[in-house]
Amino acid sequence: MRFLAICFLAAAPVLTYSQAWAAGSTNQPFISPFTIKQTIVSTVPGNGDVNPYGVAVVPVTTGALRQNDILISNFNNKANLQGTGTTIVEITPTGHLTVFATIDGSQLPGSCPGGIGLTTALVALRSGFVIVGSLPTMDGTSATARAGCLIILNSSGHPVATLSGQGINGPWDMTALDLDTTAVLFVSNVLNGTVAANGAVVSKGSVLRIVLQTPTGGTPIELSRTIIADAFEERTDPAALVIGPTGLGLATNGDLYVADTLRNRIAVIHNALTRTQPAAAGDMVSEGGALNGPLGLVVALDGDILTVNAGDGNMVETTPKGVQASVKAVDVSGMGGGTLFGLALVPSGEGVYYVDDGNNTFDRLH
């Protein structure tokens, strides 16, 4: 398990939901009706991998994938060494677990500098491809962290391609616009100068936009790669391995939201689908207040931004205008902070899936 205990003070007054409502808003926060936090199942597969990070809902049934099942990537091996996990598990909504993939770094079809350590960067596409990020280490420490890659797997869980270099440097989280035979990936990267800085903060965290052709039954082909942000704060950390831009979520208007963990804020990169120049560290949506080191991020059905905190066990809902609309305590492990990572919406809209690596569980708020 990874413990990321970061506490922040509000940098500026934050408009609360009750204040906004009094000012004329009538929309109920997306997570407001949800009162039950439920542990569905342990995420630990037979090989003992722990530290569940990425969460992705399967969109269609194909190969070994079943629609509405949930894929979860593990960052640590059974010895609890960060950056050494090799498995993606597939879990039904009722809690039946199978192993979708066990990735062998020596058997990849392309380059992946450093090997395998599966991160929160995980997406499942309607074409049947699953894409996962790797930020590997040799011994669980940031001193041995390497650039890694994105690994593309087919619907049977077999790697068919890798994407590396050219800005892919510690892929930490990912979201995608799925257009069936084409996918637009957005990937945050956290190793740009961090290992060399030896714990000092560097403002080089990046977000890449990668366009892939994803023909069903074929091999994905990269069409373009663009840096759309390049100045997020990041640093290595003895307990957390690395801290930097994490969760990503794409709004319907093309804005990309970023959980900017070190600056304790949600940022936005405008025109993420079309921009040709990097937006530095984006613009501020909201900071401080109930945010406490935001990690995982997903955009709710109403367009609000859901994040989970590193510094406590809370989920925070923030509107695109920066109003912190609702806060829910969702930690199930009792660790209090540093255990919540990947998020995904329940397909029916009646809840939020998340992982708690304090006790290696897959959970649902509903």
Secondary structure as GFF3:
##gff-version 3
##sequence-region A 1 366
A	DSSP	alpha_helix	17	22	.	.	.	ID=ss1
A	DSSP	beta_strand	37	42	.	.	.	ID=ss2
A	DSSP	beta_strand	50	57	.	.	.	ID=ss3
A	DSSP	beta_strand	70	76	.	.	.	ID=ss4
A	DSSP	beta_strand	87	91	.	.	.	ID=ss5
A	DSSP	beta_strand	97	102	.	.	.	ID=ss6
A	DSSP	three_ten_helix	105	107	.	.	.	ID=ss7
A	DSSP	beta_strand	118	124	.	.	.	ID=ss8
A	DSSP	beta_strand	130	134	.	.	.	ID=ss9
A	DSSP	three_ten_helix	142	144	.	.	.	ID=ss10
A	DSSP	beta_strand	149	153	.	.	.	ID=ss11
A	DSSP	beta_strand	159	163	.	.	.	ID=ss12
A	DSSP	beta_strand	171	178	.	.	.	ID=ss13
A	DSSP	beta_strand	182	189	.	.	.	ID=ss14
A	DSSP	alpha_helix	194	197	.	.	.	ID=ss15
A	DSSP	beta_strand	202	213	.	.	.	ID=ss16
A	DSSP	beta_strand	221	237	.	.	.	ID=ss17
A	DSSP	beta_strand	241	243	.	.	.	ID=ss18
A	DSSP	beta_strand	245	250	.	.	.	ID=ss19
A	DSSP	beta_strand	256	260	.	.	.	ID=ss20
A	DSSP	beta_strand	265	269	.	.	.	ID=ss21
A	DSSP	beta_strand	283	287	.	.	.	ID=ss22
A	DSSP	beta_strand	294	299	.	.	.	ID=ss23
A	DSSP	beta_strand	305	309	.	.	.	ID=ss24
A	DSSP	beta_strand	314	318	.	.	.	ID=ss25
A	DSSP	beta_strand	324	329	.	.	.	ID=ss26
A	DSSP	beta_strand	340	345	.	.	.	ID=ss27
A	DSSP	beta_strand	352	356	.	.	.	ID=ss28
A	DSSP	beta_strand	361	365	.	.	.	ID=ss29
###
